[in-house]
Amino acid sequence: MPHELHVLNPATEELVATVPAATPADVDAAVLRATEAQRAWAAAAPADRARVLRRFAATVDAHIEELALLEVREAGHTLGNARWEAGNVRDLLDYAAGGAERLNGRQIPVPGGLDVTLLEPLGVIGVIAPWNFPMPIAAWATAPALAAGNAVLLKPAETTPLTALRLAELALESGLPEHLFQVLPGEGPVAGNALVEHPGIAKIVFTGSTRVGKQIMAKAADQVKRVTLELGGKSPNIVFADADLAAAAAAAPMAFLDNSGQDCCARTRILVQREVYDRFLALLTPAVEEIVVGDPLDERTQMGPLISRAQLDRVRSYVTGATENAPGAEAVRGKAPEGPGFWFPPTLLTGLPEDAPCAVEEVFGPVAVVLPFEDEADAIRLANATPYGLSGSIWTRDVGRALRASRAVRAGNLSVNSHSSVRYWTPFGGFGQSGLGRELGPDALTAFTETKNVFISTEA
C-alpha cells in the first residue's frame, strides 16, 4: 500500500486530509515529463510566457479566500496572515511576469566583432518548500523560475502539502502547460532526496533548517548542482537609548510572535541599551501579555498554534531548560488556549547569560530573549555573536548610528525603526549559516539562468 502523509489541523489536532507520498520513481517520472514541457516553454515568446503567468496570478486572486482557509486548516495560520500569503503568491506571479520580457543580456565592446551575452533557462528546477510559510516561499522560487523559461518540481513540507496541490490545479486552469509545474508531496529523506540527487534537476532551491541545508549542499556538490539556500536565523532587535521606546516596545511583540514565532526572520534576541533596559521592559511586558492567542479563524486573533506536536515539544524544552538552568532567569508569559491543539504562550525570557541556548540557537517558536548592552560597540558585538545572519532591526533616532550599525551588523536584511525586511521587489537572503544566494527583487529571474557569451567576428 502506498505511503500517505497525514495532514493535521494544528489548532484542533483533527485530521484534515491524507495525501499520497511521492516515491523516487514518482520523482523520476516527473523529471522526464518536466524536461519535455520545459523545452517548449523555453521556446515560447517571452510575452507569451508573461501572459500565462498573469492569468495564473488572476486565477490565484480569484481564489484568495479559498487558499487562505486551506492554509489556516493545514498550517494554523491566522486568517489575516493566510490571506496575505495567498495575495503574496498573486503579487509574485505578477512581478515575475514583468521580468520575463526584461530578461536582458548585454552587449560588451570588443575589438574585431560584436560580443553579446544571452541569459538561458537552466532547465528543471527542484523547489523544496517549508511548512512555516508554505504558499509564499514556494512562489519565491516558482514564479521567477517559470518566468525565466524553466520547469518547476515543487516538494512541499510533509505537514503542509494542500495549498501547493491547489496552486498546481489553478496553474493548469490558467493555461500553464501541463507538466511544467508539478507538485510532489513527500518525505524529505525520500522525495526531497530524490530531487537533490536526480541528474535531470539543474538547481535546488531549499528553505528550511541549516542542518538539512548543509546536507543538501553536500549532495548537490557531487553533481556541481546549483543551490539557493534560505536557512535559519537568530535575528537581533537592537534598541538604543535614544530610540522612540514606546514605538519600539509596541512593535517588538509581533516581530517575534508573528506566525507563532515560526519565522526565520523573527527578532528573537531583543538587545536593549542598559540605561533604558528597565523602562523598555516595563513597556514591552504588558504588550506581550496582551497578545490574543486563539482560534486562527477569529479575526481578532493575533497568534495561532505551533505546527505540530514535535515543534511544541521542542519549544517547551528550550524554555524549561532556560528557566531551570540559569539562576536569575525569569519568564514572562502571555495566555494560550488549553486542550487540543499545539499551543504555546508568548514568552519573554530575561536574566539569561548571552550564550544560553535560548539566546544563541533558533527556537522557532513564540519565545524571545531580552539582553542588555552597554554601548554601540557592545550592541554590534552581541548582534554578531551568532553563526546566523538573516535579518535584524535597529531602533535609534541618530541617523549616523543607524547607518553605522546597518553596515556593522552581519545580516542580509535589516530594518531601521521598523521590522519589515521581506518584500517581493527587493532581494532577500542571509549571511553565514543563514543561507546562500538571494531570492526576490529585480534580479530574481537571473538566479534561474545561465549566462552564455557569444562573439561574432566582423572581420572578413
C-alpha positions in Angstrom: 0.0 0.0 0.0 1.4 3.4 -0.9 2.7 5.6 1.9 0.5 8.5 2.9 1.0 11.9 4.5 -1.4 12.8 7.3 -2.3 16.5 7.4 -3.5 17.6 10.8 -5.1 20.9 11.8 -2.6 22.4 14.3 -5.4 24.2 16.2 -7.5 21.1 16.8 -5.3 18.1 16.0 -8.1 16.8 13.7 -7.2 15.0 10.5 -7.6 17.4 7.6 -6.5 15.1 4.7 -4.4 12.2 3.7 -2.1 12.7 0.7 -0.1 10.0 -1.2 3.6 10.4 -0.7 5.9 10.6 -3.7 8.5 7.9 -4.3 11.8 8.2 -6.1 10.1 6.6 -9.1 7.5 9.3 -9.0 10.2 11.9 -9.0 12.0 10.3 -11.9 8.8 10.2 -14.0 8.0 13.8 -13.1 11.5 14.9 -14.2 11.0 13.3 -17.6 7.7 15.0 -18.1 9.0 18.3 -16.9 12.1 18.1 -19.2 9.8 17.8 -22.2 7.5 20.5 -21.1 10.4 22.9 -20.4 11.8 22.7 -23.9 8.5 24.0 -25.4 8.1 26.6 -22.7 11.6 28.0 -23.1 11.0 28.3 -26.9 7.8 30.4 -26.3 8.0 34.1 -26.8 8.7 36.0 -23.5 5.4 37.9 -23.9 3.5 34.7 -24.2 5.1 33.3 -21.0 4.3 36.6 -19.3 0.7 36.5 -20.4 0.2 33.0 -19.0 1.8 33.9 -15.7 -0.5 37.0 -15.4 -3.5 34.7 -16.0 -2.2 32.5 -13.2 -1.9 35.5 -10.9 -5.5 36.5 -11.8 -6.7 33.0 -11.0 -5.0 33.0 -7.7 -6.6 36.3 -6.9 -10.0 34.9 -7.6 -9.3 32.1 -5.1 -7.6 34.1 -2.3 -10.2 33.2 0.3 -10.2 29.5 -0.6 -6.4 29.3 -0.4 -6.4 31.3 2.9 -8.8 28.9 4.5 -6.9 25.9 3.3 -3.7 27.5 4.8 -5.5 28.0 8.1 -6.5 24.4 8.2 -3.2 22.8 7.4 -0.8 25.3 9.0 -2.7 27.0 11.8 -2.0 30.5 10.5 -4.3 33.3 11.4 -6.8 34.2 8.8 -5.3 37.6 8.2 -1.8 36.1 7.7 -3.2 33.4 5.4 -5.0 36.0 3.2 -1.7 38.0 2.9 0.2 34.8 1.9 -2.2 34.0 -0.9 -2.1 37.6 -2.0 1.7 37.4 -2.0 1.6 34.4 -4.4 -0.5 36.5 -6.7 1.9 39.5 -6.4 4.9 37.3 -7.0 3.5 35.9 -10.2 2.6 39.4 -11.5 6.0 40.7 -10.6 7.8 37.8 -12.2 5.7 38.0 -15.4 7.1 41.5 -16.0 10.6 40.1 -15.7 10.0 37.6 -18.5 10.1 40.4 -21.0 13.0 42.2 -19.4 15.5 39.3 -19.0 18.2 41.2 -20.9 21.7 40.2 -21.8 24.5 42.7 -22.5 26.5 43.9 -25.5 30.1 44.2 -24.5 32.6 46.3 -26.5 35.3 44.1 -28.1 37.7 44.6 -31.0 37.0 42.8 -34.2 33.4 42.0 -33.7 30.3 42.1 -31.6 30.1 40.4 -28.2 26.7 39.7 -26.6 25.5 37.7 -23.6 22.4 35.6 -23.5 20.5 34.5 -20.4 19.2 31.0 -20.9 17.0 28.9 -18.6 18.7 26.2 -16.5 16.1 23.5 -17.2 14.1 21.8 -14.5 14.2 23.4 -11.0 13.6 21.4 -7.8 12.0 23.5 -5.1 11.8 22.2 -1.5 9.4 24.4 0.4 9.0 24.7 4.2 5.9 24.4 6.4 6.2 27.8 8.1 5.1 29.9 5.0 4.0 27.2 2.6 2.5 29.4 -0.1 4.7 32.4 -0.5 8.1 30.7 -0.1 7.1 28.2 -2.7 6.2 31.0 -5.0 9.5 32.9 -4.3 11.3 30.3 -6.5 8.5 29.0 -8.6 7.4 32.4 -10.1 10.8 33.6 -11.3 11.9 30.2 -12.4 8.8 29.8 -14.6 9.2 33.4 -15.9 12.8 32.7 -16.9 11.7 29.7 -19.0 12.3 26.8 -16.6 10.0 23.9 -15.4 9.5 23.5 -11.6 9.0 20.5 -9.4 7.8 21.6 -6.0 8.1 19.3 -2.9 6.1 20.9 -0.1 6.7 20.1 3.5 5.1 16.9 4.8 2.7 18.8 7.1 1.5 21.4 4.6 1.0 20.0 1.0 -2.6 21.1 0.4 -2.1 24.7 -0.7 0.7 23.6 -3.1 -1.5 21.0 -4.7 -4.3 23.5 -5.1 -1.9 26.0 -6.7 -0.9 23.4 -9.2 -4.5 22.9 -10.2 -5.0 26.7 -10.5 -1.9 26.8 -12.8 -3.5 24.3 -15.2 -6.8 26.2 -15.1 -4.9 29.3 -16.1 -3.3 27.7 -19.1 0.1 26.9 -17.8 1.4 24.0 -20.0 0.9 20.5 -18.5 3.8 19.1 -16.5 5.6 22.5 -16.4 4.7 23.0 -12.7 4.3 19.7 -10.8 3.8 19.2 -7.0 5.3 16.2 -5.4 4.2 15.8 -1.7 6.5 13.5 0.1 9.0 13.0 2.9 12.3 14.9 2.8 14.6 11.9 3.0 12.6 10.2 0.2 11.1 12.6 -2.3 13.3 15.6 -1.3 16.5 13.5 -1.5 15.4 12.1 -4.9 15.1 15.7 -6.2 18.5 16.7 -4.9 20.3 13.6 -6.3 18.5 13.5 -9.7 20.8 14.4 -12.6 17.9 15.9 -14.5 17.4 18.6 -11.9 19.5 21.6 -12.7 19.1 23.5 -9.4 17.7 23.0 -6.0 16.0 25.8 -4.0 15.6 24.9 -0.4 14.2 26.7 2.6 14.5 25.1 6.0 16.9 24.2 8.7 20.6 24.9 8.5 21.3 21.2 9.3 19.3 20.0 6.3 20.6 22.8 4.1 24.2 21.6 4.7 23.2 18.1 3.7 21.6 19.3 0.5 24.6 21.5 -0.3 27.0 18.5 0.2 24.9 16.2 -2.0 24.5 18.8 -4.7 28.3 19.3 -4.8 28.7 15.8 -6.2 27.0 16.9 -9.5 28.2 20.6 -9.2 24.5 21.4 -8.9 23.4 24.9 -8.2 21.7 25.7 -4.9 19.9 28.5 -3.3 19.6 28.0 0.4 17.4 30.1 2.8 18.2 28.6 6.2 18.0 29.5 9.9 18.2 32.8 11.8 18.6 34.3 15.3 17.9 37.9 14.4 18.6 40.8 16.7 16.3 43.7 17.6 18.6 46.4 18.8 17.1 49.2 20.8 19.4 52.2 21.6 18.7 54.6 24.5 17.8 57.4 22.1 15.1 55.4 20.3 11.4 56.0 20.5 11.0 53.4 23.2 7.2 53.4 23.1 7.2 52.7 19.3 10.0 50.1 19.7 8.2 48.3 22.5 4.9 48.3 20.7 6.4 46.8 17.6 8.6 44.2 19.3 6.0 41.6 20.2 4.8 40.8 16.7 8.4 41.0 15.5 8.9 37.6 17.2 5.4 36.3 17.6 4.1 36.6 14.0 3.3 33.1 12.7 3.8 31.9 16.3 7.5 32.7 16.1 7.9 30.1 13.3 9.8 32.6 11.1 13.5 32.6 10.3 13.4 36.4 10.4 11.9 36.6 13.8 13.6 39.1 16.1 14.1 36.7 19.0 17.1 38.5 20.5 15.9 41.8 21.9 19.1 43.8 22.7 18.4 46.9 24.8 20.9 49.6 26.0 21.3 49.1 29.7 20.3 52.7 30.7 16.8 52.2 29.3 16.5 48.4 29.9 14.1 48.6 32.8 12.0 51.3 31.2 11.8 49.3 27.9 10.9 46.1 29.7 8.1 47.8 31.6 6.6 48.8 28.2 7.3 45.5 26.5 5.9 43.1 29.2 2.2 44.2 29.0 2.4 44.3 25.2 3.4 40.7 25.2 0.9 39.6 27.8 -2.0 41.2 25.9 -1.3 39.3 22.6 -4.5 37.5 21.6 -3.8 33.8 21.1 -6.6 31.5 19.9 -8.8 30.3 17.0 -7.0 31.2 13.8 -10.4 31.9 12.1 -11.2 34.6 14.6 -10.4 38.0 13.0 -9.2 39.2 16.5 -6.6 36.5 16.9 -3.0 37.7 16.6 -1.2 34.4 17.1 -2.2 30.8 16.4 -0.8 27.4 17.3 2.6 25.8 16.5 2.6 23.5 13.5 3.0 20.1 15.3 3.4 18.2 18.5 7.1 17.8 17.8 7.5 21.6 17.4 5.6 22.2 20.6 7.8 19.8 22.5 10.9 21.4 21.1 9.9 24.9 22.1 8.8 23.8 25.5 12.1 22.1 26.2 14.1 25.2 25.3 12.0 27.4 27.7 12.1 24.8 30.5 15.9 24.4 30.1 16.4 28.2 30.2 14.4 28.7 33.4 15.8 25.7 35.2 19.5 26.1 34.3 20.1 29.8 34.6 20.0 31.3 38.1 18.1 34.5 38.0 16.2 33.7 34.8 12.6 34.8 34.6 9.9 34.2 32.1 7.0 36.5 31.2 4.2 34.5 29.6 1.1 35.5 27.8 -2.1 33.4 27.6 -2.8 30.5 25.3 -5.7 28.1 24.9 -5.7 24.8 26.8 -6.9 21.4 25.4 -6.5 20.1 21.8 -4.0 21.9 19.6 -0.3 22.7 19.6 -0.5 25.9 21.8 2.4 27.7 23.5 2.0 31.2 25.0 4.0 34.2 24.0 7.1 34.2 26.2 9.8 36.7 27.2 13.0 35.4 28.9 15.2 37.7 30.9 18.2 37.2 33.2 19.9 34.7 30.8 23.6 34.7 30.0 24.3 35.8 26.5 25.5 32.4 25.5 22.5 30.5 26.8 20.9 28.1 24.3 17.8 30.2 24.0 19.9 33.3 23.3 22.0 31.7 20.5 20.0 28.8 19.0 17.0 29.1 16.8 14.0 28.1 18.9 11.4 28.6 16.1 8.6 29.4 18.5 7.0 32.4 20.3 10.0 33.0 22.5 12.3 36.0 22.8 15.3 36.7 25.0 15.9 40.2 26.3 19.6 41.1 26.8 21.2 44.4 27.9 24.2 46.0 26.2 26.4 48.9 27.2 27.2 51.0 24.1 27.2 50.8 20.3 30.2 48.6 20.1 28.7 46.2 22.6 25.5 46.1 20.7 27.2 45.2 17.5 29.3 42.5 19.3 26.1 40.9 20.7 24.2 41.2 17.4 27.0 39.4 15.5 27.6 36.7 18.3 25.8 34.1 16.2 26.6 31.9 13.1 23.4 33.2 11.5 22.9 36.5 9.7 19.5 36.7 8.1 17.7 39.8 9.4 17.5 42.3 12.2 16.2 45.7 13.4 17.9 48.8 14.6 16.0 51.4 16.7 17.6 54.8 17.0 16.9 58.5 16.2 20.5 59.0 15.3 20.9 58.7 11.5 24.6 58.3 11.7 24.3 55.5 14.3 21.6 53.8 12.1 24.0 53.8 9.1 27.0 52.6 11.1 25.0 49.8 12.7 23.5 48.8 9.4 26.9 48.4 8.0 28.3 46.6 11.0 25.6 44.1 11.7 26.3 41.0 9.6 22.8 40.2 8.2 21.3 40.2 4.7 18.1 42.2 5.6 17.9 45.0 8.1 15.2 47.5 9.1 15.7 50.8 10.8 12.9 51.8 13.2 10.7 49.0 11.8 10.6 45.3 11.4 9.8 45.0 7.8 12.5 43.3 5.7 10.9 41.0 3.2 9.3 42.5 0.1 8.9 40.7 -3.2 10.5 43.5 -5.1 13.7 43.7 -3.0 16.4 41.0 -2.6 16.3 38.6 0.3 18.9 36.2 1.7 21.3 35.7 4.5 24.9 35.8 5.6 26.8 32.9 7.2 24.8 29.9 8.1 21.6 31.7 7.2 22.0 30.6 3.6 23.4 31.0 0.2 22.2 33.2 -2.7 19.4 35.7 -2.9 15.7 35.5 -3.8 13.1 38.1 -4.8 13.9 41.5 -6.1 14.7 42.7 -9.6 17.4 40.1 -10.1 15.3 37.1 -9.1 15.0 35.7 -12.6 18.7 35.7 -13.3 19.2 33.2 -10.5 17.5 30.6 -12.8 19.6 31.3 -15.9 22.9 30.5 -17.4 25.0 33.3 -18.9 26.2 32.4 -22.4 28.7 34.6 -24.1 28.6 34.9 -27.9 31.3 36.6 -30.0 30.6 37.4 -33.7 33.5 38.4 -35.8 33.1 41.3 -38.2 36.4 40.8 -39.9 36.4 39.4 -43.4 
